[in-house]
Amino acid sequence: MSRLITPELVALDRNFGSSSAEVIRELTQMVVRSGRASGFEGLYADAIAREQKTATGVPGGIAIPHCRSEAVLEPTLAMVRLDPAVGFGAKDGPADLVFFIAAPAGADQEHLKLLSKLARSLMKKDFTAALRAAGSAQDVVDLVEGAVGDQPAAAAAAPAAAAAPAAGPAERQRSLVAVTACPTGIAHTYMAADSLVAAAKEAGVDLQVETQGSAGAKPLDPAVIQAASAVIFAVDVDVREKERFAGKPVIQSPVKRAIDEPDRMVREALSAADDPNARRVSGVAEVGAQAGSPADENFGAKLKRALLTGVSYMIPFVAGGGLLIALGFLLGGYAITDVADQVLLENSLANLPEGGLLTYLGAVLFKIGALSMGFLVPALAGYIAYALADRPGIAPGFTAGAVAGFMGAGFLGGIVGGLLAGWFAHWLGTLPAPRWLRGLMPVVIIPLLASIVASGAMFLFLGGPIAALTAGLNGWLSGMTGTSAVILGVILGLMMCFDLGGPVNKVAYSFAVAGLGAGTIANQAPWQIMAAVMAAGMVPPLAMALATVIDRKRFSLAERENGKAAWLLGASFISEGAIPFAAADPLRVIPASMLGGAVTGALSMAAGVTSQAPHGGIFVFFAIGNIAMFVLSIVAGVVVTALAVIGLKRYAVRRAERPEAAGTTGSEATPAARRQPAV
């Protein structure tokens, strides 16, 4: 097994810039120069993407940026002792000790165990003190190798109490269990485990941890779980086999909180164990809840999560329904909307209608699609409520959505009804109930009362005004022509290309999808909006692919390889195909993408292009109206973005990356640094 760290991967008392991104950039270059990574851009993009998920600063002036990347050839540690220190998001201030852990995408378990062992060692004050006192790079290497060579890291955070004499009955009642997990599973998972164990030891509590990391997981003994008073989930991803903890009082938070505030989490878990009304682990994983979301999630985050959950569950109904309707039009013509019911009731395969087999099949497909689209509002409302109240919210949400559809309140009514049903059902679930009634609460009492309140409010107070608002919105959209339509196309194009699948992109896409069901032959505005959104979303990956062909020298080998895949991703309307480019060079790629997206959105709306399919890109051509202008709009935006990003890469250069800014000559600058143009 090769060495994880060598003296050339250590820098002492160096100034690597004033931001975490600059420090990570320098550490990435150290890894590339050592020959342990195939390219700078891919590794740097993966490291920054991981850093953006959760800050890697931990208490004690330490930061551990880390990632798994296809660019890494062998597991590697790079370390810098900074002067001055740089902030990495830790609550107690900036970090002066920074370890960059770079693991291959398919790293073997033994290497991952060693990397995890190092992360845990950094939580020990004597180890970090020795690192700060080290006089040479070799001293640091010796310290690190000593830390990871004692015993396998596979020995999970075993509690100190395991070696202690058997505790008495009273102490056993105060035992806790925990699960820690982060997206990468290399550092935070194990550091959080050790922090919780240490905090529990200070509190005189027996705590056992299951680390669900890259080095594997050893499940907790069922008897240990059964005996535990409460459970702590410090996770940024789904807990595996969560149902094992069903019924236990639970404290849940992102994994980093267990590193920053382990004492507080242990106290909260002990309090939950004594509280009969504490939140408990449900019998199945909470699909509606975002993994790792804390119990005290703020209102804005909870609202956003609920809306995105509703939209994500609604999309399959819209996607299938929209494509089936489009196929119905393709086979039976647009007149099928008026005769589909009659054809299906009066005819069969043995008794074909006047138009023959195609008309009959067109009626079948159109009707199936129309029925699927009929679930749009109920599904939206039902799963919004599900995200807020788990399974007890589904029935009230679906019912409120059905009422919204009946009253003509549309998707706006579905959103309001779903939120009302979900929040009321959630509130009912927090009320204390006698033991004999608890079993009926989630299956009878909560769905019944929440349905009455949410649907009743829609009938009595909210449905009418929302229906009027929906009618006004549809009328405004239907009347859009000329400049107003173009402006809307520009706005939608900018939003679709701003964050490439992020929240702003999702708002624009959700707006288009939610209104898709209101489109008709007489009112094609919702279909036009869908076409503009889809076309604009295809621009960034296609433009990056084109740019790597036009001016190859402006892109790294990894980016050129990504460009090949981006052709298909862009053609399929997968905006995320441009993320590797945006992550490595956001100040050029994102503005250029927004410019092209605005052009495409404007042209699509001006030409009246329509789409009855919410996804699929060029592969749902049969659902696109005015396919020629659809393609032309995309081509125009792609060319604009490709030329813009090439121009920015050629003429806008980051000061920090100019050789003179780093105090080096052009010949001394690394190839990766010389190749990186910037703003």
C-alpha positions in Angstrom: 0.0 0.0 0.0 1.5 3.4 -1.0 2.0 6.1 1.5 -0.9 8.5 2.1 1.3 11.5 2.7 4.8 12.5 1.8 6.9 15.6 2.6 6.1 17.2 -0.8 2.4 17.1 0.3 3.1 19.2 3.4 3.4 23.0 3.5 4.2 24.8 6.8 3.4 28.3 7.8 2.3 29.3 4.3 -0.2 32.0 3.1 -2.6 30.2 0.7 -5.0 33.1 0.3 -7.9 34.6 2.3 -10.7 32.2 1.4 -11.3 28.4 1.8 -11.6 28.1 -2.0 -8.1 29.6 -2.5 -6.7 27.2 0.1 -8.4 24.2 -1.5 -7.1 25.4 -4.9 -3.5 25.4 -3.6 -3.8 22.0 -1.9 -5.3 20.6 -5.1 -2.4 21.8 -7.0 0.0 20.1 -4.5 -1.8 16.8 -5.1 -1.6 17.2 -8.9 2.1 18.2 -8.8 2.8 15.1 -6.8 1.4 12.9 -9.6 -1.5 11.6 -7.5 -4.3 13.1 -9.6 -4.9 13.1 -13.3 -6.0 16.7 -13.6 -6.5 19.8 -11.6 -10.0 20.9 -12.8 -11.8 17.7 -12.0 -10.4 17.3 -8.5 -10.9 21.0 -7.7 -14.5 20.9 -8.9 -15.2 17.8 -6.8 -13.6 19.3 -3.7 -15.5 22.6 -4.0 -18.7 20.8 -4.7 -18.2 18.9 -1.4 -17.3 22.0 0.5 -20.5 23.7 -0.7 -22.6 20.9 0.8 -21.3 21.4 4.3 -18.5 23.5 5.6 -15.5 21.4 6.7 -14.2 23.6 9.5 -14.4 21.9 12.9 -13.6 23.3 16.4 -10.0 23.7 17.4 -8.7 25.6 14.4 -9.0 22.6 12.1 -10.4 22.1 8.6 -10.7 18.9 6.6 -11.8 19.5 3.1 -12.3 16.2 1.4 -13.8 14.5 -1.6 -14.0 11.4 -3.7 -13.0 12.1 -7.3 -12.4 10.2 -10.6 -9.4 12.4 -11.0 -7.6 11.0 -7.9 -5.2 8.1 -8.8 -4.5 7.0 -5.2 -5.7 8.0 -1.7 -3.8 11.1 -0.7 -3.4 13.6 2.2 -2.2 17.1 1.6 -1.6 19.3 4.6 -0.9 23.0 5.2 -0.2 24.9 8.4 -1.6 28.3 7.5 -0.3 31.7 8.4 -2.6 33.6 8.6 -5.5 31.2 9.4 -8.5 31.1 7.0 -12.2 30.6 7.8 -13.7 27.2 6.9 -17.1 27.7 8.6 -16.3 26.5 12.1 -18.1 28.4 14.9 -15.0 29.0 16.9 -13.1 30.8 14.2 -10.7 30.3 11.3 -8.5 27.2 10.8 -4.7 27.1 10.8 -4.4 23.3 10.3 -5.9 22.2 7.0 -5.8 18.6 5.8 -7.1 17.9 2.3 -8.3 14.3 1.9 -8.5 13.2 -1.7 -9.8 9.7 -2.3 -10.4 7.9 -5.6 -14.0 7.3 -6.6 -13.4 3.5 -6.2 -11.0 3.6 -3.2 -10.4 0.3 -1.5 -11.6 -0.1 2.1 -8.2 -0.3 3.8 -7.2 3.1 2.4 -10.6 4.6 3.4 -10.2 3.2 6.9 -6.8 5.0 7.2 -8.2 8.3 6.0 -11.0 8.0 8.5 -8.5 7.2 11.3 -6.7 10.4 10.5 -9.9 12.4 10.7 -10.6 11.0 14.1 -7.1 11.7 15.3 -7.6 15.4 14.5 -10.1 15.5 17.3 -7.4 14.8 19.8 -5.7 17.9 21.3 -2.3 16.3 21.8 -2.1 15.3 18.1 -3.1 18.8 16.9 -0.7 20.4 19.3 2.1 18.2 17.9 1.2 19.2 14.4 1.4 22.9 15.3 4.8 22.4 16.9 6.3 20.3 14.1 9.5 21.8 12.8 9.6 20.1 9.3 7.4 18.5 6.7 9.0 15.1 7.7 7.9 15.6 11.3 4.3 16.0 10.1 4.5 12.9 7.9 5.8 10.9 10.9 3.0 12.2 13.1 0.4 11.3 10.6 1.7 7.9 9.9 1.9 7.2 13.6 -1.7 8.3 14.0 -3.1 6.1 11.3 -0.9 3.1 12.0 -2.0 2.2 15.6 -5.1 0.2 14.9 -7.6 -0.2 12.1 -10.1 2.6 11.7 -12.7 -0.1 11.2 -13.1 -0.2 14.9 -15.9 2.2 15.0 -16.4 4.7 17.8 -16.7 2.2 20.5 -17.8 3.7 23.7 -15.4 4.0 26.5 -18.1 2.4 28.7 -17.6 -0.9 26.8 -14.4 -1.6 28.7 -15.8 -0.4 32.0 -17.4 -2.6 34.6 -21.0 -3.4 33.9 -23.3 -0.5 34.7 -26.1 -0.8 37.1 -29.8 -0.8 36.1 -30.2 2.9 36.5 -27.2 3.7 34.3 -28.4 1.3 31.6 -31.6 3.3 31.4 -29.6 6.3 30.4 -27.8 4.7 27.5 -28.0 6.2 24.0 -27.3 5.1 20.5 -26.3 7.2 17.5 -25.8 7.0 13.7 -23.4 9.4 12.0 -23.1 9.7 8.2 -22.0 12.3 5.7 -22.1 12.3 1.8 -18.5 11.4 1.4 -18.2 9.1 4.4 -14.5 9.8 5.0 -14.1 12.5 7.7 -17.2 14.0 9.2 -18.8 10.7 9.8 -16.1 9.5 12.2 -15.3 12.8 13.7 -18.9 13.2 14.7 -18.9 9.8 16.2 -15.9 10.4 18.4 -17.2 13.8 19.5 -20.5 12.3 20.6 -18.7 9.5 22.4 -16.5 11.9 24.2 -19.4 14.2 25.2 -21.4 11.2 26.4 -18.5 10.0 28.5 -18.2 13.5 30.1 -22.0 13.2 30.9 -21.6 9.7 32.4 -23.7 8.2 29.7 -23.1 5.0 27.7 -23.3 5.9 24.0 -22.7 3.5 21.1 -22.3 4.8 17.5 -22.9 3.2 14.2 -20.8 5.0 11.6 -22.3 4.6 8.1 -19.2 5.7 6.2 -17.1 4.7 3.2 -15.1 2.3 5.4 -18.2 0.2 5.9 -20.7 0.1 8.7 -21.0 -2.4 11.5 -24.7 -2.3 12.5 -25.5 -1.8 16.2 -26.6 -4.9 18.1 -30.4 -5.0 18.1 -30.2 -5.5 21.9 -28.2 -2.3 22.3 -30.8 -0.4 20.3 -33.7 -1.9 22.3 -32.0 -0.9 25.6 -31.2 2.6 24.5 -33.3 5.5 25.9 -33.0 7.7 22.8 -31.2 7.9 19.5 -29.2 10.6 17.8 -29.1 10.9 14.0 -26.2 13.1 13.0 -26.5 12.6 9.2 -26.5 14.4 5.9 -27.8 11.4 4.0 -30.5 8.8 4.6 -30.1 6.5 7.6 -29.8 3.0 6.4 -32.4 0.6 7.9 -33.9 3.4 9.9 -36.9 1.2 10.9 -34.6 -0.5 13.4 -34.9 2.5 15.7 -38.7 2.8 15.3 -40.4 4.2 18.4 -37.2 5.6 19.9 -37.1 9.3 20.9 -34.8 10.9 18.4 -32.6 14.0 18.0 -31.7 14.7 14.4 -29.3 17.2 12.9 -26.7 17.6 10.2 -23.5 15.7 10.9 -21.5 18.8 11.5 -23.5 19.8 14.5 -22.4 16.7 16.3 -18.8 17.9 15.8 -19.6 21.5 16.9 -22.1 20.9 19.7 -21.8 17.2 20.8 -22.5 18.1 24.5 -25.7 19.9 23.6 -26.9 17.0 21.4 -26.3 14.5 24.2 -28.2 16.7 26.6 -31.1 17.1 24.1 -31.2 13.3 23.6 -31.4 12.7 27.4 -34.2 15.3 27.6 -36.0 13.6 24.8 -35.7 10.2 26.6 -37.6 11.8 29.6 -40.2 13.5 27.4 -43.2 11.3 26.5 -44.2 13.8 23.8 -40.7 13.9 22.2 -40.3 13.3 18.4 -39.9 9.6 17.7 -38.5 7.5 14.8 -41.3 6.4 12.6 -41.6 2.7 11.5 -40.3 3.5 8.0 -37.9 6.1 6.6 -39.5 9.5 6.3 -39.5 9.8 2.5 -41.0 13.2 2.6 -38.4 14.6 4.8 -35.0 15.6 3.5 -32.3 13.4 4.9 -30.5 15.1 7.7 -33.0 17.9 8.1 -33.1 19.0 11.7 -36.2 18.8 13.8 -36.0 22.6 14.4 -35.9 23.4 10.7 -36.8 27.0 10.1 -40.0 28.0 8.4 -38.5 29.0 5.1 -36.5 25.8 4.8 -39.5 23.7 5.7 -41.7 25.5 3.2 -39.2 25.1 0.4 -38.7 21.4 1.2 -42.5 20.8 1.2 -43.0 22.5 -2.1 -40.2 20.8 -3.8 -41.4 17.4 -2.5 -44.9 18.1 -3.8 -43.5 19.0 -7.2 -41.2 16.1 -7.4 -44.0 13.6 -6.8 -46.3 15.4 -9.1 -43.9 15.4 -12.1 -44.5 11.7 -13.0 -48.2 12.3 -13.4 -47.6 15.3 -15.6 -44.8 13.7 -17.6 -46.7 10.5 -18.4 -50.0 12.4 -18.9 -48.5 15.1 -21.1 -46.7 12.6 -23.4 -49.8 10.4 -23.7 -51.9 13.4 -24.6 -49.3 14.4 -27.2 -49.3 10.9 -28.7 -53.1 11.0 -28.7 -53.0 14.2 -30.8 -50.3 12.6 -33.1 -52.6 9.7 -33.9 -56.0 11.2 -33.7 -55.5 14.8 -34.5 -56.4 17.8 -32.3 -60.1 17.1 -32.8 -59.7 14.1 -30.5 -60.3 16.3 -27.5 -64.0 16.7 -28.5 -64.7 13.1 -29.4 -62.5 10.9 -27.2 -65.2 10.1 -24.6 -67.8 9.2 -27.3 -65.3 7.1 -29.3 -64.3 5.1 -26.2 -67.9 4.6 -25.0 -69.3 3.6 -28.4 -66.4 1.8 -30.1 -63.9 -0.9 -29.6 -61.2 -2.7 -31.5 -63.9 -4.9 -33.0 -66.0 -1.8 -33.8 -63.7 1.0 -34.9 -64.9 4.6 -35.3 -65.1 6.5 -38.5 -61.4 7.5 -38.4 -60.3 3.9 -38.1 -57.7 2.4 -35.8 -55.5 5.5 -35.5 -58.5 7.5 -34.2 -59.4 4.8 -31.7 -55.9 4.5 -30.4 -55.5 8.3 -30.3 -58.7 8.4 -28.2 -57.3 5.7 -25.8 -54.0 7.5 -25.4 -55.5 10.9 -25.0 -58.0 9.8 -22.3 -55.3 7.9 -20.3 -53.2 11.1 -20.5 -56.1 13.3 -19.5 -56.9 11.1 -16.5 -53.2 11.1 -15.4 -53.2 14.9 -15.7 -56.2 14.9 -13.5 -54.0 13.8 -10.6 -51.8 16.8 -11.0 -53.3 19.0 -8.3 -54.3 16.2 -5.8 -50.8 14.7 -6.1 -49.1 18.1 -5.6 -51.3 18.9 -2.5 -51.0 15.3 -1.1 -47.2 15.2 -1.2 -46.8 18.7 0.1 -48.8 17.5 3.1 -46.8 14.3 3.2 -43.5 16.3 3.4 -44.9 18.2 6.4 -46.7 15.5 8.3 -45.5 12.2 6.9 -48.1 9.5 6.1 -51.0 11.0 8.2 -50.9 14.0 5.9 -51.4 12.2 2.6 -55.1 11.7 2.6 -56.0 15.2 3.8 -53.6 16.6 1.2 -55.0 14.6 -1.7 -58.6 15.5 -0.6 -57.8 19.2 -0.3 -56.2 19.0 -3.8 -59.2 17.3 -5.2 -61.4 20.1 -3.8 -59.1 22.7 -5.3 -59.5 21.0 -8.7 -63.3 20.8 -8.3 -63.5 24.5 -7.5 -61.2 25.5 -10.4 -58.5 26.8 -8.0 -55.8 24.9 -10.0 -52.2 24.4 -8.8 -52.3 27.5 -6.6 -55.2 25.9 -4.7 -53.3 22.7 -4.5 -50.4 24.4 -2.9 -52.5 26.2 -0.4 -54.6 23.1 0.4 -51.5 20.9 0.7 -49.8 23.3 3.1 -52.9 23.7 5.2 -53.5 20.0 5.4 -49.9 19.2 6.2 -49.4 21.8 8.9 -52.7 21.0 10.6 -52.0 17.2 10.5 -48.5 17.9 11.8 -49.9 20.0 14.7 -52.4 17.3 15.5 -49.5 14.8 15.7 -47.8 16.9 18.4 -50.8 16.9 20.7 -50.6 14.6 23.7 -53.0 11.6 23.4 -54.0 8.9 25.8 -52.1 5.6 25.3 -55.3 3.9 24.1 -55.8 6.5 21.4 -52.3 6.7 20.0 -52.7 3.8 17.6 -55.7 5.5 16.0 -54.2 8.9 15.7 -52.1 8.4 12.5 -54.6 6.2 10.7 -58.0 7.7 11.6 -58.1 10.7 13.9 -55.4 12.9 12.1 -56.5 12.2 8.5 -60.2 12.7 9.4 -59.8 16.0 11.3 -57.2 17.4 8.9 -59.4 16.5 5.9 -62.3 18.3 7.4 -60.3 21.4 8.3 -58.3 21.7 5.1 -61.0 20.7 2.6 -63.6 22.6 4.6 -61.5 25.8 4.4 -61.1 25.3 0.7 -64.9 25.1 0.2 -65.9 27.8 2.6 -63.2 30.4 2.4 -60.2 29.9 0.2 -61.4 28.0 -2.9 -63.4 30.9 -4.5 -60.8 33.6 -4.2 -58.0 31.3 -5.4 -60.1 30.2 -8.3 -60.6 33.8 -9.3 -56.9 34.4 -9.0 -56.2 31.3 -11.1 -58.6 32.4 -13.8 -57.0 35.9 -13.9 -53.6 34.3 -14.2 -54.7 32.0 -17.0 -56.3 35.0 -18.7 -53.2 37.0 -18.5 -51.0 34.2 -19.8 -53.5 33.6 -22.7 -53.4 37.2 -23.6 -49.6 37.5 -23.7 -48.3 38.5 -27.1 -45.4 40.4 -28.4 -43.2 42.2 -25.9 -44.8 40.7 -22.8 -44.3 37.2 -23.9 -40.7 37.9 -24.9 -40.0 39.4 -21.4 -41.4 36.4 -19.7 -39.2 34.2 -21.9 -36.1 36.2 -20.9 -37.0 35.9 -17.2 -37.6 32.1 -17.4 -34.4 31.6 -19.4 -32.3 33.5 -16.8 -33.8 31.5 -14.0 -33.3 28.2 -15.7 -29.6 28.9 -16.2 -28.8 30.7 -13.0 -28.0 27.6 -10.8 -28.4 24.6 -13.1 -30.8 22.5 -11.2 -30.7 24.5 -8.0 -33.6 26.3 -6.2 -34.0 29.1 -8.7 -34.0 26.7 -11.6 -36.5 24.5 -9.8 -38.8 27.5 -9.2 -39.0 28.2 -13.0 -39.4 24.6 -13.9 -42.1 24.0 -11.2 -44.0 27.1 -12.4 -44.1 25.6 -15.9 -44.9 22.1 -14.9 -47.7 23.1 -12.5 -49.4 25.1 -15.2 -49.1 22.5 -17.9 -52.4 20.8 -17.1 -54.2 24.1 -17.8 -53.1 24.1 -21.4 -55.7 23.6 -24.2 -55.9 24.1 -27.9 -57.6 27.4 -27.2 -55.2 28.4 -24.4 -51.6 27.3 -25.4 -49.8 29.8 -23.1 -48.9 27.1 -20.5 -47.5 24.9 -23.3 -45.5 27.9 -24.5 -44.0 28.5 -21.1 -43.1 24.8 -20.8 -41.3 25.0 -24.2 -39.4 28.1 -23.2 -38.3 26.5 -19.9 -37.2 23.3 -21.5 -35.4 24.9 -24.4 -33.5 27.3 -22.0 -32.6 24.5 -19.7 -30.9 22.6 -22.6 -28.6 25.5 -23.4 -25.9 25.3 -20.7 -24.7 21.7 -21.3 -25.0 21.9 -25.1 -23.1 25.2 -25.0 -20.3 23.8 -22.9 -20.0 20.8 -25.2 -19.8 23.1 -28.2 -17.2 25.4 -26.5 -14.9 22.5 -25.8 -14.9 21.7 -29.5 -14.5 25.3 -30.8 -11.6 26.2 -28.5 -10.2 23.0 -26.9 -7.1 24.7 -25.4 -9.3 26.7 -23.0 -10.5 23.5 -21.3 -8.7 20.8 -19.4 -8.7 17.2 -20.5 -11.3 16.4 -17.9 -13.6 19.2 -19.1 -13.2 18.0 -22.7 -14.3 14.6 -21.7 -17.2 16.1 -19.8 -18.1 18.0 -22.9 -18.6 14.8 -24.8 -21.2 13.6 -22.3 -22.8 17.1 -22.2 -24.1 16.7 -25.8 -26.4 13.9 -24.8 -27.3 15.4 -21.4 -28.2 18.7 -23.0 -30.2 17.1 -25.7 -32.1 15.3 -23.0 -32.9 18.5 -21.0 -30.6 17.7 -18.1 -29.2 21.1 -17.2 -26.9 19.5 -14.5 -24.6 18.4 -17.4 -23.0 21.8 -17.2 -22.4 21.7 -13.4 -18.8 20.4 -13.7 -17.9 23.4 -15.8 -19.8 25.9 -13.5 -18.2 24.4 -10.4 -14.7 24.9 -11.7 -15.3 28.3 -13.2 -18.6 29.8 -12.0 -17.8 33.5 -12.7 -17.6 32.8 -16.5 -19.9 29.8 -17.1 -23.0 31.0 -15.2 -23.2 34.5 -16.7 -22.6 33.1 -20.2 -25.2 30.4 -19.6 -27.8 33.0 -18.4 -27.1 35.1 -21.5 -27.8 32.2 -23.8 -30.8 31.0 -21.8 -32.4 34.5 -22.0 -31.9 34.5 -25.8 -33.5 31.0 -26.1 -36.4 31.8 -23.8 -37.2 35.0 -25.7 -37.0 33.4 -29.1 -39.2 30.4 -28.1 -41.9 32.6 -26.6 -41.8 35.1 -29.5 -42.3 32.2 -32.0 -45.1 30.6 -30.0 -43.3 27.3 -29.6 -45.3 24.8 -27.4 -44.5 21.7 -25.5 -47.0 19.3 -24.0 -44.2 17.2 -22.4 -42.5 18.5 -19.2 -39.2 16.7 -19.9 -37.3 14.8 -22.5 -35.7 17.5 -24.6 -35.3 16.8 -28.3 -36.4 13.2 -27.8 -40.1 14.3 -27.3 -40.1 16.1 -30.6 -43.6 14.7 -31.3 -44.9 16.7 -28.3 -43.4 20.0 -29.5 -45.3 22.5 -31.6 -43.3 24.4 -34.2 -40.3 22.1 -33.8 -38.2 24.1 -36.3 -38.3 27.2 -34.1 -37.7 25.1 -31.0 -34.5 23.8 -32.4 -33.5 27.3 -33.8 -34.1 28.9 -30.4 -31.8 26.3 -28.7 -29.1 26.7 -31.4 -29.1 30.5 -31.0 -28.7 30.3 -27.2 -26.1 27.6 -27.4 -24.0 29.6 -29.9 -24.3 32.8 -27.7 -23.3 31.0 -24.5 -20.4 29.1 -26.2 -18.9 32.2 -27.7 -19.5 34.2 -24.4 -17.7 31.6 -22.2 -14.8 31.3 -24.7 -14.5 35.1 -24.7 -14.5 35.3 -21.0 -12.0 32.5 -20.6 -9.7 34.2 -23.2 -9.9 37.8 -22.0 -10.9 37.8 -18.3 -8.1 36.5 -16.2 -8.1 36.2 -12.4 -5.5 38.4 -10.7 -4.7 35.5 -8.3 -3.9 33.2 -11.1 -1.5 35.5 -13.0 2.1 34.4 -12.5 3.2 37.8 -11.2 0.4 37.8 -8.6 1.8 34.7 -7.0 5.3 36.0 -7.0 6.5 33.6 -9.7 7.7 33.9 -13.3 5.7 32.5 -16.1 8.0 29.5 -16.3 7.6 28.7 -12.6 3.8 28.7 -12.7 2.3 25.3 -12.8 0.7 24.2 -16.1 -2.7 24.0 -14.3 -2.3 27.6 -12.9 -1.2 28.9 -16.3 -4.1 27.3 -17.9 -6.7 28.7 -15.5 -8.1 32.0 -16.9 -10.5 33.8 -14.6 -12.3 37.0 -13.7 
